[in-house]
Amino acid sequence: MRTDPAPPLLGGVDLYWLPLGAGGRVVPRFGRAYESVSAWRGHRLAQALFHSALEVTCDGTVYVVEMAPVWSLPEPDRGVVREGPVGLRPLGALRLFRYEVRCWAGGRIPDRAWAVGSPRRVGGSDVAARVLDLVPDVPALTWGRDELATGEMWNSNSLVSWLLASSGVDLRHVVPPLGGRAPGWTAGLALARPMVGGAW
């Protein structure tokens, strides 16, 4: 069920669920291969994979908050607040193996047109302010690795769930659409738990 965002001037946080690799060819293929192996290991059926991004409205300005490879967009002013390595920490010395966390005022989500069951309003103006305050403090863990033994790899879904849970959003009923799966989501929750007293 679609939940439309509140008028921008009211402020708030909108969550977008985006099919992995939407609009591309290579990423969806790798995603399906990864999910096939994960499903086989977990003795379950393969599911559609999603990644997430946020639109945060505060004081009349809309910010896009997401995590993506540093080379994925050419715009020079895209609100980069944090960078980290991809795959293996030493590889982060190369631009090809770095990601960036963006808090982009007036920005855009590149694959927004493919969003499913989105946007979903998950917080008001108070949550929006907390999310924006927290973005620069997100841990710069290695994308695709489980360095803190949370049980899942760190990725863009981890960023979003960490920000929302750390901002006090109740995420117990926030799940990907269509019975899909968001790898890395629980890693963000596990890392946020100590910040919110073990409850989210």
C-alpha positions in Angstrom: 0.0 0.0 0.0 1.4 3.4 -1.1 1.9 6.0 1.6 2.3 9.5 0.2 4.7 11.9 2.0 3.4 14.8 3.9 3.8 18.3 2.2 7.5 19.2 2.2 7.2 22.2 4.5 5.9 20.0 7.3 9.2 18.1 7.4 9.7 14.4 7.7 11.5 11.3 6.6 10.4 9.2 3.6 11.8 5.7 3.0 12.2 4.4 -0.6 12.5 0.7 -1.5 14.4 0.3 -4.8 14.9 -3.0 -6.7 18.6 -3.9 -6.6 20.2 -2.7 -9.8 17.0 -1.1 -11.2 17.5 0.1 -14.7 20.8 -1.8 -15.2 21.9 -5.2 -16.3 25.1 -6.2 -14.5 24.1 -5.5 -10.9 20.7 -7.4 -11.1 22.5 -10.4 -12.5 25.1 -10.4 -9.7 22.2 -9.8 -7.2 20.2 -12.8 -8.4 23.3 -15.0 -8.3 24.1 -13.8 -4.7 20.5 -14.4 -3.6 20.4 -17.9 -5.2 23.5 -18.9 -3.2 22.1 -17.3 0.0 18.8 -19.0 -0.4 20.5 -22.4 -1.0 22.6 -21.9 2.1 19.6 -20.9 4.1 17.3 -23.6 2.8 14.7 -21.1 1.6 13.3 -19.8 -1.6 15.1 -16.9 -3.3 13.5 -13.5 -2.9 13.6 -10.2 -4.7 16.3 -7.9 -3.4 15.9 -4.3 -2.5 18.1 -1.4 -1.4 16.9 1.6 0.4 17.4 5.4 0.4 15.9 8.3 2.3 14.4 11.7 1.5 14.6 13.9 4.5 12.7 17.2 4.5 13.9 19.8 7.1 13.1 23.5 7.1 11.7 23.3 3.6 14.8 21.6 2.1 14.7 18.1 0.8 17.9 16.0 1.4 18.6 12.7 -0.3 20.5 10.4 2.1 22.0 7.3 0.5 25.2 5.2 0.1 26.6 4.5 -3.3 30.0 3.9 -5.1 32.0 7.2 -5.4 32.0 6.8 -9.2 28.2 6.4 -9.7 27.3 10.1 -10.2 29.2 12.9 -11.9 27.7 15.8 -10.0 30.6 17.5 -8.0 28.3 18.9 -5.3 26.3 15.8 -4.2 26.6 16.2 -0.4 29.3 13.6 0.4 29.9 13.5 4.1 31.6 10.1 4.5 33.6 7.6 2.5 34.6 4.0 3.1 36.1 0.9 1.4 34.3 -1.7 -0.6 35.1 -5.4 -0.4 38.4 -5.3 1.5 39.7 -2.4 3.5 43.1 -2.1 1.7 41.2 -1.8 -1.6 39.7 1.5 -0.4 42.9 3.2 -1.5 41.5 2.9 -5.1 38.5 5.0 -6.2 36.9 2.0 -7.8 36.6 0.4 -4.4 35.2 3.2 -2.4 31.7 4.2 -1.5 30.3 7.5 -0.3 27.5 8.5 2.1 25.6 11.4 0.7 23.4 14.0 2.5 22.5 15.9 -0.7 20.4 19.1 -0.3 18.1 19.3 -3.3 19.5 16.0 -4.6 18.0 13.1 -6.4 17.8 9.3 -6.0 19.0 8.0 -9.3 16.7 5.0 -9.5 13.7 6.6 -7.8 11.5 5.9 -10.8 11.7 2.2 -10.1 10.8 2.5 -6.4 8.2 -0.1 -5.2 5.7 0.6 -2.4 7.3 4.0 -1.9 7.6 6.5 -0.4 6.8 5.4 3.1 6.7 8.2 5.7 8.6 6.9 8.8 9.1 10.0 10.8 8.2 13.7 11.2 10.2 16.8 11.5 11.8 15.8 14.8 13.1 12.6 13.3 14.3 14.4 10.2 16.4 16.7 12.3 17.9 13.8 14.2 18.7 11.8 11.0 20.5 14.8 9.5 22.5 15.3 12.7 23.6 11.6 12.6 24.6 11.2 8.9 28.2 12.4 9.3 28.6 10.0 12.3 27.7 6.8 10.4 30.5 4.2 10.9 32.8 3.9 7.8 32.7 0.1 7.8 33.7 -2.0 4.7 30.8 -2.4 2.3 30.2 -6.1 1.7 31.9 -7.3 4.9 30.7 -8.1 8.4 33.5 -6.5 10.4 31.6 -6.3 13.7 30.1 -9.8 13.6 26.5 -8.6 13.4 25.5 -11.5 11.2 25.1 -9.5 8.0 27.3 -7.5 5.7 27.4 -3.7 5.8 25.8 -1.9 2.9 23.3 0.9 1.9 20.5 -0.9 3.8 22.7 -0.9 6.9 23.2 2.8 6.6 19.4 3.5 6.4 18.4 1.2 9.2 21.2 2.5 11.4 20.1 6.1 10.9 16.4 5.4 11.4 16.8 3.1 14.5 19.4 5.5 16.0 16.8 8.3 15.5 14.2 6.5 17.5 12.0 5.1 14.6 10.1 1.9 15.4 11.2 -0.4 12.6 9.4 -3.6 13.7 6.9 -3.3 10.9 9.1 -1.7 8.3 9.9 -4.4 5.7 10.7 -4.5 2.0 7.7 -4.8 -0.3 6.5 -7.9 -2.2 7.9 -10.3 0.3 11.4 -9.2 -0.7 14.6 -9.0 1.2 17.0 -6.2 2.1 20.4 -7.7 2.8 22.3 -5.7 5.5 19.2 -4.2 7.1 19.7 -6.1 10.4 23.4 -5.1 10.5 22.3 -1.5 10.9 19.8 -2.4 13.6 22.4 -4.4 15.5 24.8 -1.6 15.5 22.2 1.0 16.5 20.9 -1.0 19.4 23.5 0.2 22.0 22.7 3.8 21.1 19.0 3.4 21.9 19.2 1.2 25.0 18.6 -2.0 23.2 15.1 -1.0 21.9 14.2 0.0 18.4 
